[in-house]
Amino acid sequence: MDKSLVVVTETLNGELTLASLECVEEGREIADRLGVRVRAILCGSEVAPLAQTLAAHGAEAVTVIEHEALAQFSADGWLQALTPVLRDVQPALLLAPDSGQVRAWLPRLSARWHLPLVGCCIRVNIIGDGYPEIIRNTYGGACQERLIWPYATLVCAMLTPGARGVGAPRGGRATEVTVVRPNLEPARFRDRTLRTLPADPRTVDLSEAERIVSGGFGVGGPDGMALLRQLAEQLRAALGGTRVAADRGWLETQRFIGSTGKIVAPKLYLAFGVSGAGQHLAGITDSECVIAVNSDRTAPILQRADLAVVGDLHEILPILLAKLRALAAAGSPDLIRPATVALEPVLAPALEVSP
Ligand SMILES: Cc1cc2nc3c(=O)[nH]c(=O)nc-3n(C[C@H](O)[C@H](O)[C@H](O)COP(=O)(O)OP(=O)(O)OC[C@H]3O[C@@H](n4cnc5c(N)ncnc54)[C@H](O)[C@@H]3O)c2cc1C
């Protein structure tokens, strides 16, 4: 029996998702403590070359399940493909990204096999004689839940995307790659992905957004937030904010950022009226370029910002919006570049985001 730790990974547009690589790296750390191997499993069609990327992020063994019917996601297809492989490997811990796809198949597997399953997990510790202890935030982040099942033979945990970030790949890691070509019955797949629509950058999940416009208590109310929404529209950015803004109902609850909200890693993060409390900053650590507008020059967000603007957002926002609208009317294809031309040295990395 190969007593290993298994990470089930996934792809998007032919690439491994960052959330998958995070899971592999988390798995690598846990496996080192347990003295077991990390096996990454990947389902798809012609995905075998991605095994090297999984190895570079810490997988010691990779099982690639190849079948043309797995070219597009199907929860039934994934269950048909994964069940025999998992039965064979008999892992003690199964890690997977907390994604829509995984939420479509893993709860069904856990129900069939009577396995403990934890969502929104932020970390896995190893305690006692090697029991996995799953950590997740609860009560709006006021507490952390520590969950263990001493008698479970297999525990499944779905790791929140962005909870740990992705480290640099390491070349030269040896890995054992097994390619499995199962006999699937696509006619019995009850669900199919017909096509994947390109994400609208304004409504995309914040953890995947490349540009974010964020509002805090300083926006002053729903009207201020509506102005920020217009700015996000102009910049084709996603709208987010602080927990205070969400608690007041100015923003959807699933769009607040921080240690108890979404963890984000955009190329450009524009914060208006956000003070920069520790819980909020914990959610933007991996942002590439932060621009903050705040009337208080001592606000902590200004220390984190690459560009700190001290001023009243209610004066700055209308000017910025008017400038962007004028550029749009003049047919400028990219509104960020000309609007910020004077700030190019600071903004250069963020300007490379795709429109
Ligand atoms: C257990 C726990 C978990 C938490 N988790 C999170 C979390 O995940 N995410 C999160 O965001 N918060 C979280 N919080 C709350 C956090 O501690 C802060 O209270 C919150 O982030 C502050 O939000 P804010 O910046 O919008 O408001 P404030 O701290 O009130 O800041 C408003 C800012 O706006 C500025 N301002 C005011 N008027 C203007 C103007 N006209 N122009 C420009 N600037 C202006 C002010 O100078 C100020 O800096 C948590 C708290 C607890 C206790």
The ligand as a Tripos MOL2 file, in Angstrom:
@<TRIPOS>MOLECULE
LIG
   53    58     1     0     0
SMALL
NO_CHARGES

@<TRIPOS>ATOM
      1 C1        -12.1160   39.0830   14.1060 C.3       1 LIG1
      2 C2        -12.0690   40.2050   13.1180 C.ar      1 LIG1
      3 C3        -11.8910   39.9150   11.7880 C.ar      1 LIG1
      4 C4        -11.8660   40.9360   10.8440 C.ar      1 LIG1
      5 N1        -11.6770   40.6200    9.5220 N.ar      1 LIG1
      6 C5        -11.6370   41.6150    8.6220 C.ar      1 LIG1
      7 C6        -11.4110   41.3310    7.2530 C.ar      1 LIG1
      8 O1        -11.2590   40.1790    6.8430 O.2       1 LIG1
      9 N2        -11.3850   42.3620    6.3910 N.ar      1 LIG1
     10 C7        -11.5480   43.6660    6.7770 C.ar      1 LIG1
     11 O2        -11.5140   44.5590    5.9300 O.2       1 LIG1
     12 N3        -11.7560   43.9510    8.0700 N.ar      1 LIG1
     13 C8        -11.8130   42.9770    8.9980 C.ar      1 LIG1
     14 N4        -12.0530   43.2850   10.2910 N.ar      1 LIG1
     15 C9        -12.3120   44.7040   10.6530 C.3       1 LIG1
     16 C10       -11.0140   45.5090   10.7370 C.3       1 LIG1
     17 O3        -10.4680   45.3420   12.0320 O.3       1 LIG1
     18 C11       -11.2640   47.0000   10.4930 C.3       1 LIG1
     19 O4        -12.2320   47.4520   11.4120 O.3       1 LIG1
     20 C12       -11.7520   47.3050    9.0900 C.3       1 LIG1
     21 O5        -10.9130   46.7210    8.1050 O.3       1 LIG1
     22 C13       -11.7630   48.8050    8.8780 C.3       1 LIG1
     23 O6        -12.4820   49.0630    7.7050 O.3       1 LIG1
     24 P1        -12.3200   50.4550    6.9620 P.3       1 LIG1
     25 O7        -10.9070   50.6480    6.5890 O.co2     1 LIG1
     26 O8        -13.3510   50.4510    5.8890 O.co2     1 LIG1
     27 O9        -12.8340   51.5190    8.0370 O.3       1 LIG1
     28 P2        -12.0420   52.5160    8.9680 P.3       1 LIG1
     29 O10       -11.0150   51.8250    9.7640 O.co2     1 LIG1
     30 O11       -13.0690   53.2930    9.7070 O.co2     1 LIG1
     31 O12       -11.2760   53.4690    7.9650 O.3       1 LIG1
     32 C14       -11.8750   54.3960    7.1220 C.3       1 LIG1
     33 C15       -10.7490   55.1770    6.4450 C.3       1 LIG1
     34 O13       -11.3040   56.0660    5.5200 O.3       1 LIG1
     35 C16       -10.5850   57.2850    5.5830 C.3       1 LIG1
     36 N5        -11.4570   58.3600    5.1130 N.ar      1 LIG1
     37 C17       -12.5670   58.8600    5.7230 C.ar      1 LIG1
     38 N6        -13.1250   59.8030    4.9470 N.ar      1 LIG1
     39 C18       -12.3620   59.8980    3.8390 C.ar      1 LIG1
     40 C19       -12.4280   60.7020    2.6690 C.ar      1 LIG1
     41 N7        -13.4070   61.5930    2.4930 N.pl3     1 LIG1
     42 N8        -11.4660   60.5350    1.7320 N.ar      1 LIG1
     43 C20       -10.4710   59.6550    1.8900 C.ar      1 LIG1
     44 N9        -10.3750   58.8460    2.9850 N.ar      1 LIG1
     45 C21       -11.3050   58.9790    3.9420 C.ar      1 LIG1
     46 C22       -10.2140   57.4530    7.0360 C.3       1 LIG1
     47 O14        -9.0870   58.2840    7.1840 O.3       1 LIG1
     48 C23        -9.9290   56.0170    7.4310 C.3       1 LIG1
     49 O15        -8.5560   55.7060    7.2740 O.3       1 LIG1
     50 C24       -12.0510   42.2900   11.2540 C.ar      1 LIG1
     51 C25       -12.2100   42.5760   12.6080 C.ar      1 LIG1
     52 C26       -12.2380   41.5480   13.5180 C.ar      1 LIG1
     53 C27       -12.4050   41.8880   14.9800 C.3       1 LIG1
@<TRIPOS>BOND
     1     1     2 1
     2     2     3 ar
     3     2    52 ar
     4     3     4 ar
     5     4     5 ar
     6     4    50 ar
     7     5     6 ar
     8     6     7 ar
     9     6    13 1
    10     7     8 2
    11     7     9 ar
    12     9    10 ar
    13    10    11 2
    14    10    12 ar
    15    12    13 ar
    16    13    14 ar
    17    14    15 1
    18    14    50 ar
    19    15    16 1
    20    16    17 1
    21    16    18 1
    22    18    19 1
    23    18    20 1
    24    20    21 1
    25    20    22 1
    26    22    23 1
    27    23    24 1
    28    24    25 2
    29    24    26 1
    30    24    27 1
    31    27    28 1
    32    28    29 2
    33    28    30 1
    34    28    31 1
    35    31    32 1
    36    32    33 1
    37    33    34 1
    38    33    48 1
    39    34    35 1
    40    35    36 1
    41    35    46 1
    42    36    37 ar
    43    36    45 ar
    44    37    38 ar
    45    38    39 ar
    46    39    40 ar
    47    39    45 ar
    48    40    41 1
    49    40    42 ar
    50    42    43 ar
    51    43    44 ar
    52    44    45 ar
    53    46    47 1
    54    46    48 1
    55    48    49 1
    56    50    51 ar
    57    51    52 ar
    58    52    53 1
@<TRIPOS>SUBSTRUCTURE
     1 LIG1         1 GROUP 0 **** ****
